[in-house]
Amino acid sequence: MKKWIKVLLCLGIGHTSFSQTWYEGTISTLKFGLKITTTSQTAQVFIPEQGMFEQPLKNTVFQGDSLRGELKSVNVLLSGKIDSLSFEGQWKQNGFPTPLRLKRVAELSFFKRPQMPKAPFPYRDEKVKFTNNEGSITFGGTLTLPEGKGPFKTVVLISGSGQQDRDESLFGHKAFWVIADHLTRQGIAVLRVDDRGVGETTGSIGTSADYAQDVLNAIRYLKTRKEVNQKKIGLIGHSEGGVIAPLAAVQSKDVAFIVSLAGLGMSGKELLLRQSDDILKQMGSNETYRNQVRSLNEVIYSTVARLPLEGDIKDSLQATFDQWVKTQPESVLGQLGYRTEQGRKGFLKQIEAMNSSWYRYFIKYDPQPVLSKITIPVLALNGSKDVQVASQPNLEGFKSGLTAAGNKQFETVELPGLNHLFQKCIKCTSAEYGLLEETFSVEVLELVTNWVKKR
């Protein structure tokens, strides 16, 4: 496995006439790219093998043509000279220097995003802000409106887990921008919003239930816009966004339809168990090893599921883990790396994330009681190669819940050869997301657009 190179570097450029320049080379055999934008005095770094794309850079000093950057958290010092043709310098990490020689290029050979929307746009693109009812959170977003007066059918895009910007930027892909551009060109208005604590949105991380309230606030805002058809506001949610959309819909009669892009039709606990097993299988792990991992995950997740959302649960999780260790033979502990105290401490560090309210809510979440109340039109999509949300059991969950609701207006579709981001994949691993040029399948864009138009 190639050594992980942690990078955080900021380049300030003062004496060059180029507004945006690209430099490319290698560092320790890894492809390395640098994008410098002089107008905004910013730079971004790219190391595709490490899943690093458009990493914003900080904390450097520029003097003349010399640059010096430091990253204390990983003990990195970068120094060198930049000109119109190259960047030459030294990358020193933990005291060990590595030469860094980059050539100026028209574009990075390994970073192409052909679906990125390009101006001029045949629609209006408006930056908007609105607040929640209490005024405690300000939301920043972009509303794209087709040409004409309207009122237009409108959708709210809801991002997946983690703090995402309005474009759902990931590995240099901006899927929500691509989706919004396509829909708006077809006469559908789109609102996409920064998540809490990201971009122009304030507030702190919450649970899926909290984010459903954010969506309801977005709908309330849209109802103040004369360009929006208030009876035709729908939700399109990706991944966790496909959890949030139904949670919002059961609380509001203003939601006209839902599109779920790899949202959850199974419980959060079952999803995580399957996800772990599918990823390990893809990595070549044998069934015995996968069963051992599942055994541990099962007891940990079950403990999380029975504990309250609030309060510290680390002690309970540690007790559960210690008890599980006592019941396992030495051979199992050795294979999993938990025979030593250091190995056990390593696992306990991994489960610290489960102490968050978000994680606990997600593990406890069962979509069936929610889906069984949804009677509006629903389109549930999954890629057949999705290793994060297993397609067949997930879509069966949607069928079960929506059938229980007596819903006659739903469709579930498995899309051959697509991954969790709805890209046509080759290896179909999560590590491949940023290496693929396609941002979002054109076929899925057409499918979603045509379905929304008919609602």
TASUL-V52910 format. One line per field, one symbol per residue. ss: DSSP state (h for helix, s for strand, l for the rest). psi: psi as a letter, one per 20 degrees, with the letter a starting at -180 (. if undefined). burial: I if it has 9 or more other ideal C-beta (glycine too) atoms within 8 Angstrom, else O. A space follows every 10 residues. Layout:
ss: ???
psi: ???
burial: ???
This chain:
ss: llllllllll llllllllls ssssssslls ssssssslll lsssssshhh lsssssllls sssllsssss shhhlsssss sslllsssss sssllsssss ssssslllll llllllllll llssssssss sllllllsss ssssssllll lsssssssll llllllllss llsshhhhhh hhhhhlllss ssslllllll lllllllhhh hhhhhhhhhh hhlllllsss ssssssssll hhhhhhhhhl llllssssss sllllllhhh hhhhhhhhhh hhllllhhhh hhhhhhhhhh hhhhhhllll lllhhhhhhh hhhhhhhllh hhhhhhllll hhhhhhhhhh hhhhhlhhhh hhhhlllhhh hlllllssss ssslllllll hhhhhhhhhh hhhhllllls sssssllsll lllslllllh hhhhhlllll lhhhhhhhhh hhhll
psi: pqppoppopp ppphlqjphp qpqqbqolip ppqpppohhj lrqqqpnhhj kopkoqqrlr ppocjqqpqq nhhjlpppqa qpaihrppbp oopkioqpqo oqqprhqphj npmiipqpqq pkrqoppqqr rrhijipppp apopprqrhb qqpqqpppra qroqrhjlpp kiqmghgggg ggghhjjpqp ppqqrpjqcj parrpbrhhg hhhhghhggh ghiipiipoi jlprpoppdh highghhghi ipiiohrppo nkapirqhgh ghgggggggh ghijqrhggh hgghgghghg hhgghiqrhq rpjggghggg ghgghhiqqh hghghijjhr hgghhgghhh jhhiiqhggg gghhpoighg hiioirppop qqqhjoihnp gghghhgggg ghghikpjkq qpppopjqah jlqorfhkrh iigiiphpgp phhhgggggh ghhi.
burial: OOOOIIIIII IOIOOIOOOI IIIIIOIOOI IIIIIIIIOO OIIIIIIIOI IIIOIOIOOI OIOOOIIIII IOOOIIIIII IIOOOIIOII IIIOOOOIOI OIIIIOOIOI IOIOOIOOOO IOIOOOOIII IIOOOOIIII IIIIIIOOOI OIIIIIIIII OOOIIIIIII OIIIIIIIII IIIIIOOIII IIIIIIIIOO IOIOOIIIIO IIIIIIIIII IIIOOOIIII OIIIIIIIII IIIIIIIIII OIOOIIIIII IIIIIIIIII IIIIIIIIII IIOOOOOOII OIIIIIIIII IIIIIOIOOO OOIIOIIIOI IIOIIOOIOO OIIOOIOIOO OOIIOIIIOO IOOIIOIIII IIIIIOIIOI IIOIOIIIII IIIIIIIOII IOIIIIIIII IIOIIOIOOI OIIIIOOIII IIIOIOOIOI OIIIOIOIII IOOIIOIIIO IIIOI
